[in-house]
Amino acid sequence: MDQERYLTRLRALQALQRANAVDCVALMPGANLRYFTGLDMHLSERPTLALIPAGLTPQATGEPEAGAGPGIGLVIPVLEAGAAREKVPGEVTLFPYSDEEGHEHAFFRAAEALRLENCSIGVEYLAMRLLEARRLEQAAPGARLLAIEPWLPKLRQIKDESEIGYMRRAVEMAQNALQRLLDENAIRPGRTEREVAADLKIALLREGSQGDAFAPLVVAGPNSALPHAGPSGRPLAEGDLLIIDWGAVYEGYRSDITRTFVLGEPTAEMLRIHDAVLAANQSARLGVRPGLPGQEIDRLARRAISLAGYGEFFIHRTGHGLGLETHEPPYMVEGNLKLLEAGMTFTVEPGIYVPDLGGLRIEDDVLVTAAGSETLTSLPRELLRLS
């Protein structure tokens, strides 16, 4: 991605900081750091923290405005410093530290250079560790740590064409990976949930997935009645409902898909449950359009399942935002009054989970368009029978 795009994102972030009276934003390794700076780093015992003052406007040339000060500050291990300097757009001042000296002094140098004493500092409450929070408080006396989650997500919710293209590729990779397993008859009675999950991870890598969107969920029989149960050593058996929930990653952007299978012949109740979930999935997907509150998508799905008599067994929200994170705003849940806008991407994943019988979920990835919506996923949604 070109530097100018990151600079545009940084300017938008700084404008929101000023609107919310936040003097500086502190970003941890993760989706926000990647989105605004291009840095793709992971959490470790060596802390990394980007500090973005609100009053600075990074320049495309890398030169600061007159009197702008040091620009973006980056506390970073010295072994990562060279790559970071090449990657971060605009002016960046590094505060590197070695393993021998430790990171404490780097925080104090950054706080002094950026004049963080008595400032308001926006932090990621869902991502910042106690380690970084305590170091900031020690290095910047009087600083107030404020959550940025109420206002920052709006900058990432609307995807541009390049982001949507990355997500289309992630969907394609995920769908092709599952088809590999089906073609190879890798999903069959006698194989364990863990074995199928391992094969699916390998297939995702072979299709070009750049890491794990999340650990694939492969759960069958009674285990499938637990929406987030992990794969176990239980062998697949005739008569099982089998839920597979998986995704791929391309340029940091994720897909998230669920399909349900039956080993052998489905019972009459399984077919009724499938019809209810399919109706809920279709009703919610087809109902998506700009200007609709997020809670209405949840209501559309929930209404279809309740009419079928299974309302008490739909025990989670209908969907969640999707992008650089597998779960991000907007959420399709009762109480979300924020209006959908063109460019938003999220899942629609109604499910029914009946103890002792099993669960059934159909999950698709949806893009809000100016005219309504587009479903990015295209795998069949019928209850596929495996033997």
N, C-alpha and C positions, 0 to 999 in steps of 0.2 A: 504494500500500500504506500502511496506517495506521501511525502512529509507534509505537504499542504493539507491533506485530509486530516491528519492528526492535529495540525495546528488549528484548523477550523473547529475540531472537537474541543480542544483546550480553550479556545476563546469562548465557546458556548458554555463550558463548565465554569469559567471565571465569571461570566455574566450572571449565571445562576448563583454563584457564591456571593456576589455583590447584592443580588436581589434578596438573599436570605441572611445577609449580615454575617457571613462566614469569612474570616480573614484568610484562612488557609485550609486546604483540603489535604489530608494524609491518606495515601492509597497504599494498600498492601499488595503483595503479589496475588494476582487473580484477574478476574474478568475486567474490572474497572481499570486497573493498571494497563492491561493490554489494549483496551479500547482507546484510552486517551494518549498513550505513549508508544504503543507497539512493543513494549517489553513483556515477554512471555517468560515469567519466572515462577518458581515454586517455593512454598514455605519450607523453611528448614531452621536449624538452630542458629544459623547466621541471618539475622534480620535484614530485610530490605524495606525501605519506606520512601515513597516519593512524596515530596512536600510542594504543593502548588499554591502560591500566594494568589489572592483574588485580584490584586491591583496591577498585575503584570499582563501584558499582551505579547505573547511570543511572536516573533517576526519570522516570516518565511525564509529570510536570509540567515537566520540564526543570530542576528544582532539584536540586543535589547533596546527598548525605547530609552531615550535620554532620562537618566535618573531612575531607571527601573530597578536597579539593584541586581542581585545575582540570578534572578529567574528561578526556574524549577530547581529545587534541591533534591538530591538523591543520596540517601544513606545506603551504602552498598558494600558488600565484601570486595576487597581489592581485586580478587581473582575474577570478578564479574565487571569491573569498572570499564575496561577497554571496550567490550562489546556494547555496554550500555551507552557510552559516549557516542558511539556510531549510530545507535538506534533512536535515541530520544530526540524528538523534534525541537527546533528552536534552541534557545540558550538553556543549558543545564550546568549546574555546579555540583560536582560530585564530592561527597564526603565519605571517602573510602576508609576501610579499616582492615587490618590484618588479623589473622587468627591469634597471633601472639599478643597484640595490644587489646583485642576485644572491641566491642562496638560502642561501649558507653560514651567514649569521648567524641565519637562521630556524631552522636545525637546532640551533644552540647555545642559542637561547632556549627551544626546545621541550624539549631535554634537561635544561636547568636547571629549568624549571618542573615537569617530571614526575619530576625526581630520578632520572635514568636512569644516573647514574654507578655503576659496579660492578653494574649490574642484569643479569639474564638477559632478553634480548630475542628473542622468537620472530619469525622472518622466513620469508617464502615463498621457499624455495631455488629453486623453479622459476620465480619471477617477479621477485625482487628483482635489480636491476642493481648492478653494482659501484659506480656513482655513489652510490646511496642507502646502500649498505653502508658505504662509506668515510666518508661524511658522519656516519653514526651513530657509527662507531668514533671519529672525531675529536671529536665533540661530547659523547660519553659515555665518558670514559676508564674502562677496566676492564670495560666492558660485554661480555657474551658473547652472540654471535649463535647462536641455536639454530633448527633446522628445525622448522616447525610441521606439515609434511606428515604425520608419523606419526599425529597425533591430531586435527587440525582437520577433515579431510574428513568425519568421521562426522556433523558438524553439518549438512552440506549433502546427505548421501546420501539421507536420508528426505525426500521431497517432500510438502508439504501439499496440500490440495485446490486452492488457488489456483495453486500451481506446476504441478500436473498439468494444470489447465485451460489454462494458458499453453502447455504443451507440446502439448496436443491441438490448439490453434489453430495452432501452428507446423507440426505434421504436416499439417493440413488445407491450409495455404497452400502447402507444398512439393508436395503431391500435385496440387493444382489447377494449379500452375505447370507441372508436367510435362505434365499433360493438355492444357494450352494448346498446347504444342509439338506434341503428337501430333495434335491437332485441326487445326492449321495446316500439317501435313505439313512441319514445319521440320527433321525428322530424316530425311534421305534421302541416298542416294549422291550424291557430288559436293560436298556441303557439308563444310567443314572442322570438325575438332573444336573449334577456337576459335570458329567462327561459332555452332555449336550451344550452346556454353558461354555465349557472350554473350547469345544469345536467352533462355537459361534464367535468367540473372541479371535480365534485364529482366522476364521473366514473374514471377519471385519478387517483385520490387518492385511490380508491378501487382497482385499478390495481397495486398499489404500487409506483406510481410516488412520488418522494421525493421533492415535491415543484412544483412551476410553471416554466416551460420553458419560458412562457410568458402568458399573459391573452388570452384565446381562442378568436379568431375572428369568430363571427357568424353574417353574414350580408346577407340580402336577398333583392330581387327586386332592386329598384333604389340604395339602399345602397351598393349593391355588386359591383357597378361601382366605388366605392372608395376603393382602395386596402388596406388601413389601417384604415378603419372606424371601430369603436367599436360597440359592440352589443347595440341595442336600445330597446325601448319598443314597436317597431312596430311588429304586429303579422305577421307571415308567411301567405302568401296568394297563392291561386291557380295561376299558371302561373309564379311564381317567380323563378329566378335563385337563388340558395343559396350556398354561399361560406363558408366553414368551414376550418379554419386554426388553428392548435393546435399542442401541443407537450408535451412530458413527460420528466422527469429528473431521471437519475439513477447514483448514485455516482458522481453527479455534471455534468454529460454529458447529452446533450439534443437531442431530436428529433424535427423535424419541418416538418409538413405534411399539405398539402391542398388538399381537394377534393371538387368538385362542384356537386350539385344536382339540380333537377328541381322538383317543386311541380306541379304534374299533367303532362300533355303532353307538350313536348318542341315544339317550333315553328321551322320552316325551318331555320330561321336565327340562332337560338340557336344551332341547330345541325351543321350548317356550322362553327360557332365560335368554338364549341367543337372540330370538326375535325381539325381545324387549330391549336388549343392549344395542342391537343394530338400529332399532327405531330411535333410540335416544341419541346415538352417534349421528345418525343422518339428520335428525331434527335440529341438533345443536349446530352441526357444520353448515347446514343450509340456511340457518337463521342468522349467521354471522354477517354483519354489515357495519359500516362506519356509523357512529352516533348512538349505538346500542350500549347500554351499561353492561359491564362484564358479568354482573349477576344474572342478567337475562339469559345468557348462554347456559349457565348452570340450571336455571329454571326450566329451560326447554328440554334439556336432557333428563332432569329429575321428574318432570311431568310425565314423560313417556314411560319411565320405569315404574312410577307410582301407579299409573293407569293399568299396568300389567300386574300389579299386586306385589311388587318386589321393592317398594320404596324403602323399607327398613334395612334392606341389604345393600343399598348404595351408600357407602360409608365414607366417601372422600369427595373432594371438590371435582368439578367436571374437567378442569384443565389448568395449565400454568404456562406462563411465558417461556419462550425458548429462544436461544441465541448463543452468546458466548458462555452462558450457563444453562444447564439442563433445567433448572428451576429458577425463574426470574419473573418479575412483573411483566405483563398484567396477569392476574389470576381470575379464572372463571369460577367464582364462588359467591354465594349469597352475601350481600353486604358490600360488594365492590360496585360502587356507583360511577366509577371512572368510565368515560365513554371510549369505545373502540375507535381507532383511527387507522386509516390506510397505512400499511407498512408494518403494523404489529404482527407478530408471529407467536402462536401458542398451540398447545395441544388441546384436543377434545378427546377425553378418555373415560366415558362412563363405564361402570362395571357393576356387577352383581356378585356377591360373595355369600354363599350359603354354607354354613358349617356342616361338616361331614359329607356334603356333596361336592363342593369345590367352587371355584370362581370363574368368571368369564368377563373379559375386558376387551374393548376394541378402541385402540388409540391411533389418532391421525394427527398430522402436523398441518396447521392451517395458517394461511396468510390473509390478512384483511386487505382488500383492494378497494379502489374508489367506487367500483360498481357493486361490491358485495364481498366475496371471498373466493379463495382458491385453495383447494386441498392439495398439498404438496405430495402426500403419500398416495400410492396407487395400488398397493397389494390388495388382493381380494379380501372381503370382509366376511365371507360365509364361514360357517363352522367346518373347517377342513378336517376330513377324516384320515387318520394315519393308521397304518397297521404294521 
